[in-house]
Amino acid sequence: MAKPKLFGISGSLRADSCNSKLIREAARLFGDCSFAEADLRFSLYDGDEEATSGVPENVKAVERQIAEADAVVISTTEYNKGPSGVLKNALDWISRCEGNCWAGKPVAVMSAAAGRAGGERAQLILRSFMVPFRPRILQGPEIHVANCSNEFDEQGQLKGEIYVKELGQLMQQLRAEIPG
Ligand SMILES: Cc1cc2nc3c(=O)[nH]c(=O)nc-3n(C[C@H](O)[C@H](O)[C@H](O)COP(=O)(O)O)c2cc1C
């Protein structure tokens, strides 16, 4: 049987992003799979650009990756108590593609941030952003990695046993959502 396709979306563009590390850890704990990450370096959504040139090719490429994935993990950073503009911009552009790549898709949402709540509020807002797209979002365990710059080792692996345990549980649930 082909390996399940897991697609990761990080809400941060930073090379050393904790959220990018977190989706890679999610992929490791998901187990045997083919994993790819989104490149969200899209232009800012502009209705005039869409009207004259259509949906950009790099948006369509990510939309296709979502559509073809068996499951998706999204991790958001927290900027001023909300998800990053990069992530919201990406969700808006993707929603302009034909069809709905998210419909019924198994999705795990998580967050990593510098603050002591680990982006919990941003994650809650991200969950509400996803409602119009009707994915199958797992309810938990909720993963919000606090003080995130100190929570990953040199190899990018999570240091805290509790995070590893709960992220592992979340990933096994995500795997179980994939029709067999
Ligand atoms: C504009 C801005 C706003 C931020 N606001 C918050 C915040 O509300 N809560 C928080 O925990 N961290 C906040 N931070 C710190 C980020 O959580 C931290 O930089 C985090 O590492 C960014 O995620 P990344 O490592 O994936 O890039 C903010 C950072 C920036 C640049």
The ligand as a Tripos MOL2 file, in Angstrom:
@<TRIPOS>MOLECULE
LIG
   31    33     1     0     0
SMALL
NO_CHARGES

@<TRIPOS>ATOM
      1 C1          4.7530   40.9190   15.6660 C.3       1 LIG1
      2 C2          4.9410   39.8650   16.7190 C.ar      1 LIG1
      3 C3          3.9530   39.6710   17.6580 C.ar      1 LIG1
      4 C4          4.0850   38.6700   18.6140 C.ar      1 LIG1
      5 N1          3.0510   38.4350   19.4810 N.ar      1 LIG1
      6 C5          3.1140   37.3580   20.3070 C.ar      1 LIG1
      7 C6          1.9930   36.9920   21.0920 C.ar      1 LIG1
      8 O1          0.9290   37.5940   21.0540 O.2       1 LIG1
      9 N2          2.1050   35.8920   21.8860 N.ar      1 LIG1
     10 C7          3.2660   35.1490   21.9610 C.ar      1 LIG1
     11 O2          3.3020   34.1610   22.6810 O.2       1 LIG1
     12 N3          4.3450   35.4850   21.2150 N.ar      1 LIG1
     13 C8          4.3020   36.5570   20.3880 C.ar      1 LIG1
     14 N4          5.3760   36.8730   19.5880 N.ar      1 LIG1
     15 C9          6.5950   36.0560   19.6630 C.3       1 LIG1
     16 C10         6.4650   34.8070   18.7760 C.3       1 LIG1
     17 O3          5.6650   33.8560   19.4380 O.3       1 LIG1
     18 C11         7.8680   34.2070   18.5260 C.3       1 LIG1
     19 O4          8.6500   35.1340   17.8130 O.3       1 LIG1
     20 C12         7.7730   32.8690   17.7920 C.3       1 LIG1
     21 O5          9.0140   32.2330   17.8600 O.3       1 LIG1
     22 C13         7.4180   33.0760   16.3360 C.3       1 LIG1
     23 O6          7.1280   31.8330   15.7290 O.3       1 LIG1
     24 P1          8.2080   31.1050   14.7930 P.3       1 LIG1
     25 O7          9.3560   30.6750   15.6980 O.co2     1 LIG1
     26 O8          7.4960   29.9190   14.2040 O.co2     1 LIG1
     27 O9          8.6820   32.0790   13.7570 O.co2     1 LIG1
     28 C14         5.2750   37.8870   18.6490 C.ar      1 LIG1
     29 C15         6.2740   38.1110   17.6980 C.ar      1 LIG1
     30 C16         6.1120   39.0880   16.7480 C.ar      1 LIG1
     31 C17         7.2070   39.2720   15.6910 C.3       1 LIG1
@<TRIPOS>BOND
     1     1     2 1
     2     2     3 ar
     3     2    30 ar
     4     3     4 ar
     5     4     5 ar
     6     4    28 ar
     7     5     6 ar
     8     6     7 ar
     9     6    13 1
    10     7     8 2
    11     7     9 ar
    12     9    10 ar
    13    10    11 2
    14    10    12 ar
    15    12    13 ar
    16    13    14 ar
    17    14    15 1
    18    14    28 ar
    19    15    16 1
    20    16    17 1
    21    16    18 1
    22    18    19 1
    23    18    20 1
    24    20    21 1
    25    20    22 1
    26    22    23 1
    27    23    24 1
    28    24    25 2
    29    24    26 1
    30    24    27 1
    31    28    29 ar
    32    29    30 ar
    33    30    31 1
@<TRIPOS>SUBSTRUCTURE
     1 LIG1         1 GROUP 0 **** ****
